């Protein structure tokens, strides 16, 4: 590896220090709920629960994901449609991208499995490609990222 020269632009050096290495996944699933959380003195954050559709079309199963919203664009879409997402009769289907999936343990609080240990996938919701509510397309992300090195997802995770 070559040594840097003394004339390095400090702006580019700072940008290099802010790079992330992330694992990305995409999927389709039902957006079930929204919750707010935060620590004292810090801004509120939002997370959503998504029932991700898995398996062959004639025999699907669902995998539960608890995803922290990490994009202002995604947050805007979710909050705009919050009433439908929280309505029991509405079916909200999203096509999405997520970053850094990881297993999260939890304890069931209600139902037949109350008190039992369960698991979900955690991570960050980085993009909603499309959203349908009761079969009607209500949002579609038209953005394209020609240079993947400079896309918000590549730079900010």
Backbone as a ProteinNet text record, in pm:
[ID]
protein_1_A
[PRIMARY]
XXXXXXXXXXXXXXXXXXXXXXXXXXXXXXXXXXXXXXXXXXXXXXXXXXXXXXXXXXXXXXXXXXXXXXXXXXXXXXXXXXXXXXXXXXXXXXXXXXXXXXXXXXXXXXXXXXXXXXXXXXXXXXXXXXXXXXXXXXXXXXXXXXXXXXXXXXXXX
[TERTIARY]
85.2	0	89.8	54	135.9	98.7	196.2	172.8	103.5	13.3	-50.9	49.7	26.5	113.2	71.2	155.7	127.2	15.6	-15.8	-113.8	-254.3	-290.8	-423.1	-528.6	-633.9	-747.6	-821.4	-830.1	-891.2	-1038.4	-1107.6	-1248.4	-1263.6	-1179.1	-1191.5	-1148	-1052.7	-1011	-1125	-1197.3	-1310.6	-1420.2	-1447.3	-1551	-1516.1	-1388.4	-1347.9	-1367.6	-1350	-1368.4	-1513.9	-1608.5	-1750.5	-1813.4	-1735.7	-1789.9	-1831.3	-1932.6	-1984.7	-1976.7	-1968.6	-1979.2	-2107	-2201.1	-2332.1	-2369.5	-2456	-2518	-2657.4	-2695	-2825.3	-2911	-3040.3	-3136.7	-3258.6	-3337.4	-3462.7	-3571.6	-3695.1	-3805.2	-3938.2	-4041.4	-4177.9	-4250.4	-4333.7	-4402.2	-4510.8	-4580.2	-4689.5	-4636.8	-4662.9	-4623.4	-4733	-4699.7	-4801.3	-4814.9	-4706.2	-4716.5	-4598	-4618.1	-4513.9	-4498.9	-4376.5	-4358.2	-4248.6	-4262.5	-4163.2	-4081.3	-3954.3	-3868.9	-3755.8	-3687.5	-3574.6	-3523.8	-3405.2	-3343.3	-3359.5	-3355.8	-3370.4	-3262.6	-3305.2	-3211.2	-3176.8	-3231.2	-3205.7	-3336.6	-3327.5	-3451	-3523.7	-3656	-3736.4	-3695.5	-3700.7	-3677.4	-3800.1	-3810.8	-3925.6	-3878.4	-3960.7	-3936.6	-4069.5	-4062	-4181.5	-4166.6	-4279.6	-4279.3	-4329.3	-4253.1	-4288	-4296.4	-4406.3	-4419.3	-4372.4	-4248.3	-4186.9	-4236.3	-4274.9	-4326.8	-4209.2	-4208.9	-4099.4	-4156.1	-4076.7	-4111.8	-4182.8	-4219.3	-4287.6	-4426.8	-4471.8	-4598.5	-4716.8	-4711.1	-4824.4	-4813.1	-4706.1	-4688.2	-4600.8	-4645.2	-4563.9	-4567.6	-4466.3	-4466.3	-4415.4	-4424.3	-4389.8	-4277	-4186.4	-4073.9	-4087.7	-4085.8	-4109.8	-3980.5	-3986.1	-3872.6	-3911.5	-3824	-3840.1	-3732.9	-3772.2	-3676.5	-3682.2	-3566.9	-3554.2	-3550.4	-3630.7	-3632.9	-3508.7	-3429.8	-3302.3	-3296.5	-3408.8	-3412.6	-3526.5	-3499.5	-3603.4	-3712.6	-3675.8	-3774.1	-3869.3	-3815	-3897.3	-3985.3	-3928.3	-4005.8	-4123.8	-4102.1	-4209.6	-4322.1	-4287.5	-4388.3	-4465.8	-4395.1	-4460.1	-4553.3	-4506.8	-4591.1	-4710.6	-4691.4	-4801.6	-4914.7	-4879.7	-4978.3	-4999.3	-4961.3	-4967.8	-5108	-5207.9	-5344.7	-5383.4	-5349.9	-5380.4	-5298.1	-5170.7	-5083.6	-5136.9	-5188.5	-5237	-5381.1	-5453.1	-5591.6	-5593.1	-5675	-5679.8	-5730.9	-5823	-5883.2	-5796.9	-5695.4	-5610.8	-5499.4	-5471.9	-5360.4	-5256.4	-5139.8	-5033.8	-4917.1	-4891.7	-4786.4	-4674.8	-4550.7	-4437.1	-4332.6	-4263.6	-4141.4	-4030.7	-3928.6	-3835.6	-3692.1	-3601.8	-3461.2	-3434.5	-3348.3	-3306.2	-3156.4	-3098.2	-2954.1	-2929.6	-2820.4	-2767.3	-2866.9	-2920.5	-3012	-2939.9	-3012.5	-2955	-3067.5	-3038.9	-3139.2	-3160.3	-3287.4	-3323.6	-3415.9	-3382.2	-3468.4	-3571.2	-3687.7	-3790.6	-3874.5	-3956.4	-4046.8	-4189.7	-4268.4	-4408.3	-4480.5	-4561	-4632.8	-4780.3	-4833.7	-4976.6	-4996.7	-5115.9	-5155	-5109.6	-5122.9	-5090.6	-4944.4	-4858.7	-4714.4	-4661.4	-4749.1	-4707.5	-4602.9	-4492.6	-4384	-4277.3	-4305.5	-4207.7	-4110.2	-3992.3	-3889.3	-3919.3	-3907.1	-3925.1	-3807.4	-3805.3	-3697.7	-3755.9	-3693.9	-3729.5	-3599.3	-3609.6	-3494.3	-3499.6	-3390.8	-3379.5	-3295.7	-3292.9	-3212.2	-3262.5	-3228.1	-3263.6	-3340.4	-3455.9	-3535.1	-3477	-3413.9	-3342.4	-3419.6	-3516.2	-3589.2	-3719	-3823.5	-3947.8	-3958.5	-3956.9	-3968.9	-4113.3	-4205.8	-4347.1	-4431	-4550.1	-4644.2	-4783.6	-4853.7	-4992.6	-5076	-5189.7	-5285	-5413.5	-5452.6	-5570.5	-5565.1	-5445.6	-5427.2	-5404.9	-5420	-5402.6	-5263.2	-5190.4	-5057.1	-5068	-5007.7	-5014.5	-4878.3	-4771.5	-4637.4	-4546.8	-4465.3	-4361.8	-4239.9	-4126.6	-4001.3	-3941.2	-3932.8	-3881.7	-3733.2	-3669.8	-3529.1	-3442.5	-3338.4	-3236.7	-3102.2	-3013.8	-2880.5	-2781.5	-2740.3	-2649.4	-2513.4	-2463.8	-2332.7	-2355.5	-2346.7	-2374.2	-2279.5	-2159.7	-2065.2	-2114.5	-2194.7	-2239.4	-2387	-2453.8	-2594.4	-2607.5	-2720.8	-2739.7	-2723.5	-2769.1	-2757.3	-2611.8	-2533.7	-2394.1	-2313.7	-2343.8	-2266.2	-2312	-2442.7	-2494.3	-2540.5	-2540.4	-2584.4	-2728.2
-116.5	0	122.7	221.4	341.6	435.8	516.5	614.8	736.1	798.3	919.9	1033.6	1123.1	1239.6	1344.1	1440.3	1545.9	1638.6	1639.5	1732.4	1672.4	1583.6	1521	1624.9	1624.7	1712.4	1660.3	1743.6	1699.9	1665	1726.9	1695.6	1552.1	1507.9	1370.3	1271.8	1308.4	1219.2	1200.7	1308.4	1298.6	1212.6	1230	1150.7	1002.4	968.8	828.8	771.6	853.2	806.3	778	831.8	814.1	703.4	618.8	510.1	394.5	321.4	208.7	82	-29.5	-159	-222	-246	-295.1	-417.6	-497.6	-608.1	-560	-579.2	-534.8	-653.6	-638.9	-739.2	-664.2	-730.9	-671.3	-774.7	-727.8	-820.9	-754	-833.6	-786.7	-837.8	-753.1	-796.2	-699.2	-736.9	-657.1	-567.1	-439.6	-341.5	-338.1	-386.1	-409.4	-299.7	-239.4	-140.2	-46.5	66.5	169	195.5	217.9	259.8	365.3	452.5	555.7	513.1	548.2	519.3	620.6	628	718.6	726.4	776.8	796.8	943.3	967.8	1103.5	1193.3	1307.6	1403.2	1376.7	1271.5	1239.8	1248.9	1273.4	1282.3	1147.5	1154.2	1033	960.7	829.9	746.4	660.5	601.7	519	382.6	282.2	147.1	91.9	-5.7	-70.6	-221.1	-289.4	-434.4	-474.7	-560.7	-608.5	-760.2	-815.3	-960.1	-991.7	-1035.3	-1058.9	-1191.5	-1189.8	-1309.1	-1392.9	-1521	-1612.8	-1738.8	-1803	-1934.9	-1933.2	-2053.1	-2064	-2001.1	-1947.1	-1873.9	-1957	-2088.2	-2171	-2222.3	-2182.1	-2228.3	-2128.1	-2003.9	-1900.9	-1912.9	-1858.8	-1839.7	-1697.7	-1652.5	-1514.9	-1511.8	-1420.5	-1397.9	-1255	-1236.7	-1104.9	-1026	-903.5	-812	-688.4	-645.7	-523.4	-427.9	-328.6	-246.6	-100.5	-46	95.4	174.6	277.8	361.8	449.5	437.9	510.3	611.1	641.5	733.1	832.2	959.9	1062.1	1037.2	988.9	959.1	850.5	742.4	632.4	681.2	758	809.8	892.3	975.4	1056.6	971.7	866.8	777.5	705.6	653.3	579.5	670.9	789.4	880.2	930.7	949.8	993.5	890.4	762.3	654.4	585.7	652.8	593.7	546.1	625.2	588.8	454.3	433.8	306.3	192.6	218.8	115.5	66.6	157.4	121.7	72.1	86	39.1	-112.5	-181.2	-327.9	-380.1	-306.9	-356.2	-330.3	-246.2	-213.6	-316.8	-349.4	-438.1	-353.3	-336.9	-250.9	-340.3	-344.9	-428.7	-338.9	-368.9	-289.2	-378	-319.7	-377	-287.3	-345.1	-264.4	-314.9	-228.6	-263.9	-245.7	-330.7	-318.5	-338.6	-292.7	-307.3	-374.7	-446.3	-507.8	-596.8	-699.1	-789.5	-863.8	-883.4	-955	-1017.3	-1124	-1190.4	-1111.1	-1099.8	-1031.2	-1122.7	-1147	-1226.8	-1137.2	-1192.5	-1120.6	-1221.9	-1172.9	-1257.8	-1219.6	-1320	-1295.9	-1242	-1136.3	-1074.5	-1112.3	-1161	-1190.4	-1323	-1374.3	-1491.5	-1622.4	-1727.9	-1863.3	-1880.6	-1798.5	-1813.1	-1711.9	-1644.4	-1544	-1602.8	-1529.4	-1573.4	-1654.5	-1701.7	-1780.7	-1689.4	-1743.9	-1673.7	-1686.2	-1576.6	-1575.3	-1504.8	-1503.3	-1436.7	-1362.1	-1252.1	-1172.8	-1125.1	-1074.7	-1016.2	-865.7	-808.7	-664.8	-607.7	-478.6	-413.5	-272.7	-218.1	-81.3	-80.4	-15.5	2	121.4	95.6	200.5	256.3	178.1	226	148	219.7	156.5	182.3	74.1	88.3	116.9	46.5	69.7	30.8	91.1	61.5	53.4	-55.7	-71.9	-82.8	-13.7	-24.4	-79.8	-196.9	-268.2	-283.6	-315.7	-342.2	-219.8	-100.2	22.5	79.6	104.7	162.8	306.2	334	468.2	537.2	460.2	519.5	432.8	499.6	431.2	520.9	468.9	545.3	540.1	654.2	663.2	697.6	714.9	754.5	643.9	685.9	592.5	641.2	549.1	581.2	526.8	615.2	572.4	535.3	614.8	588.2	527.1	396.1	327.7	370.2	415.9	461.4	588.5	668.4	794.7	792.7	677.7	672.7	690	743.4	760.8	628.6	518.1	389.6	347	368.4	327.3	412.8	542.2	632.9	627.9	628.6	640.9	510.6	403.4	276.1	270.6
0	0	0	-81.6	-87.4	25.4	65.1	170.5	111.4	187.2	137.2	129.8	35.5	23.4	125.1	148.3	245.2	197.9	68	12.7	4.5	92.3	87.9	120.3	41.7	66.2	189.9	293.2	419	400.5	304.7	280.8	235	141.2	93.1	200.4	282.8	391.1	490.7	521.3	612.5	551.8	422.9	356.7	362.6	344.9	351.1	490.6	593.6	730.4	762.8	684.4	710.7	628.2	567.3	485.5	575.1	531	606.3	522.4	588.5	523.5	574.2	485.3	524	443	499.8	429.1	391.3	266.8	220.5	180	197.7	153.5	102.2	20.1	-24.2	-13.9	-10.9	3	-20.9	3.9	-5.7	118	176.1	296.9	337.6	442.6	496.4	607.5	594.2	695	801.3	922.4	1025.3	1128.8	1168.8	1276.1	1273.3	1342.7	1356.4	1505.4	1548.5	1687.7	1694.5	1792.5	1817.7	1938.7	1936.7	2050.9	2053.7	2162.7	2172.6	2314.5	2326.7	2457.4	2496.2	2624.4	2673.9	2614.4	2566	2508.5	2363.1	2305.5	2165	2088.2	1957.2	1878.5	1874.1	1860.5	1845.6	1717.8	1724	1605.9	1585.6	1469.2	1434.7	1386.6	1416.9	1368.2	1319.1	1230.8	1177.6	1189.7	1196.9	1191.6	1053.4	987.6	854.5	859.2	807.9	791.1	650.4	638	507.9	452.4	326.6	260.2	211.5	249	214	150.2	66.2	14.7	-119.1	-167.2	-297.2	-290.7	-403.4	-408.3	-360.7	-377.2	-336.3	-192.2	-121.3	16.8	94.2	103.7	167.9	319.8	382.5	526.9	551.2	675.1	707.4	808.2	785.4	876.4	926.9	1057.5	1114.6	1125.4	1075.2	1078.8	1159.1	1247.9	1324.4	1273.7	1193.9	1120.6	1164	1195.2	1228.9	1098.8	1090.8	970.4	969.8	862.7	857.2	743.1	683.6	570.3	589	565.7	574.5	470.9	353.6	249.9	297.4	352.5	403	518.1	608.7	721.4	672.2	572.7	517.3	460.5	387.2	328.4	438.1	537.1	645.8	724.9	760	837.9	756.5	626.7	541.2	539.6	548.7	541.2	676.1	783.2	917.6	954.2	922.4	958.2	895.8	770.2	704.4	762.5	790.5	845.1	979.1	1059.4	1192.6	1193.3	1082.1	1073.8	1056.7	1135.9	1129.7	996.6	933.7	810.2	686.2	696.1	580.9	563.6	438.5	405.4	333.3	397.8	344.4	302.9	173.4	116.3	65.5	104.4	56.9	-8.9	-104.5	-161	-108.3	-44.9	34	25.4	73.5	97.1	245.2	297.5	436.7	445	554.8	576.6	710.2	716.1	837.4	911.6	844.3	914.8	1027.1	1138.6	1252	1332.8	1400.8	1483.8	1611.4	1652.7	1777.3	1856.4	1980.9	2068.7	2136	2163.6	2237.2	2313.8	2404.5	2480.4	2443	2403.1	2370	2492.9	2472.5	2584	2586.4	2474.2	2464.4	2392.1	2401.9	2325.1	2385.6	2305.2	2349.7	2387.9	2331.2	2356.6	2458	2529.5	2628	2721.9	2739.4	2826	2755.2	2633.8	2559.1	2484.6	2458.8	2382.3	2233.4	2161.7	2017.2	1951.9	1819.6	1746.4	1627.1	1594.8	1477.3	1414.4	1294.8	1227	1249.8	1296.6	1313.3	1201.2	1189	1087.7	1063.7	949.3	913.5	782.3	781.1	659.5	584.9	471.7	399.3	280.4	227.4	109.9	94.8	57.9	15.1	-134.5	-212.9	-357.9	-397.4	-332.5	-361.7	-240.9	-234.4	-127.1	-187.8	-153.6	-193.4	-67	-67.3	42.3	-16.1	34.9	-15.5	-168.1	-218.5	-361.2	-447.5	-393.1	-470.5	-447.8	-557.1	-548	-497.8	-381	-322.8	-322.1	-345.6	-348.2	-433.1	-514.4	-591.3	-597.5	-554.8	-552.9	-692.8	-756.2	-893.1	-899.6	-782.3	-782.5	-841.3	-911.1	-960.4	-910	-889.8	-841.8	-943.7	-1036.9	-1142.5	-1088	-994.3	-935.6	-797.5	-786.1	-659.8	-549.2	-583.7	-482.2	-412.8	-481.4	-425.4	-385.9	-399.7	-361.2	-210.9	-164.2	-19.3	56.7	-1.9	66	75.1	-29.3	-26.6	69.9	71.5	156.5	301.5	324	459.7	521.8	446.2	504.2	507
[MASK]
+++++++++++++++++++++++++++++++++++++++++++++++++++++++++++++++++++++++++++++++++++++++++++++++++++++++++++++++++++++++++++++++++++++++++++++++++++++++++++++

